[in-house]
């Protein structure tokens, strides 16, 4: 049974267990809003972005009773006796609301009705692009660039993007709209200034765009834009510990953006991607394999250019963080980690880098890989690194004594 929208925290979009209301009248999960205020030092309401004078949290006992009652009913009711689905909106209703949207000054209300239709009915989702709905949403989305300070315009753009995020976006009309620079600029604004739900919807649209393998025009537009705001917003989402779903999607989008354009790699680095990834990797558990592998993969891609390697070396914990992931997370993580170390120490590494590789256990991990039976590219790359810098490492007092003789022999054979 799907969780009703008003039972979900606007920040995490997950079912609330301890709902509290703030001075704007919006209710949040206590843990999430406390992090918003006290950890992230925010002074606004996440849903309305209103500046707050009071940070008092009032328990919403009524909503909590409703949630508990709903959970109890959901656990006792078999699927066969679940409440009937709401009546499907017919095609005429959809046409009527789209026509109304173009003329009414109360666009938010109209958009919410359209959103309800596409959320509850598959036929409505299929009909929406055919009836010119994509083009109509485009006029709403572009309006934010003309009047960015108007609250009603901003809310209308949020609702329009919410509708788009529920559609497949694989039709020709969607591709045309989403490839326009104005649309991407509007989404960039929403990523930077929107509510938690609006940012989740926007990044979901970006991921759907990236899935369309035949259309990379949007990647080129972002690359051509001098501003790094999109990347900063995506990195902020990636670092968000509350809405992990948005962070996971943001990571996928960052990987896609940097895969097709070196300009985007440099812009991501300028936005702080290398340092952000290193700090997140230091916190992520080794049991979170997929997230760890994806972050290492993105870090490897950024270290493929000089700017990325420079940012990596400048971070005092970079060597340590990557070394700890080798031989601990998965074979994939080990392979990527060794490739990162190769990129860093194969192009004129500083003495500090070589010293840190010994001090933080990177060399020890590389030696362990060399002793693994069989042949593989990771083992061969580890051997290349050892042969390249072995003579330097043996000079350090902290170099493991049991490896000295082996290292001398390996370098002599080379």
Secondary structure as GFF3:
##gff-version 3
##sequence-region A 1 414
A	DSSP	three_ten_helix	5	7	.	.	.	ID=ss1
A	DSSP	beta_strand	19	21	.	.	.	ID=ss2
A	DSSP	beta_strand	27	29	.	.	.	ID=ss3
A	DSSP	alpha_helix	30	34	.	.	.	ID=ss4
A	DSSP	pi_helix	35	39	.	.	.	ID=ss5
A	DSSP	beta_strand	58	59	.	.	.	ID=ss6
A	DSSP	alpha_helix	61	76	.	.	.	ID=ss7
A	DSSP	three_ten_helix	79	81	.	.	.	ID=ss8
A	DSSP	alpha_helix	91	103	.	.	.	ID=ss9
A	DSSP	alpha_helix	107	120	.	.	.	ID=ss10
A	DSSP	alpha_helix	122	130	.	.	.	ID=ss11
A	DSSP	alpha_helix	133	146	.	.	.	ID=ss12
A	DSSP	alpha_helix	151	165	.	.	.	ID=ss13
A	DSSP	alpha_helix	172	178	.	.	.	ID=ss14
A	DSSP	alpha_helix	181	193	.	.	.	ID=ss15
A	DSSP	alpha_helix	196	211	.	.	.	ID=ss16
A	DSSP	alpha_helix	217	224	.	.	.	ID=ss17
A	DSSP	alpha_helix	229	239	.	.	.	ID=ss18
A	DSSP	alpha_helix	244	259	.	.	.	ID=ss19
A	DSSP	alpha_helix	262	270	.	.	.	ID=ss20
A	DSSP	alpha_helix	273	283	.	.	.	ID=ss21
A	DSSP	alpha_helix	289	302	.	.	.	ID=ss22
A	DSSP	alpha_helix	306	314	.	.	.	ID=ss23
A	DSSP	alpha_helix	318	325	.	.	.	ID=ss24
A	DSSP	alpha_helix	331	345	.	.	.	ID=ss25
A	DSSP	alpha_helix	351	359	.	.	.	ID=ss26
A	DSSP	alpha_helix	362	370	.	.	.	ID=ss27
A	DSSP	alpha_helix	377	393	.	.	.	ID=ss28
A	DSSP	three_ten_helix	401	403	.	.	.	ID=ss29
A	DSSP	alpha_helix	404	413	.	.	.	ID=ss30
###
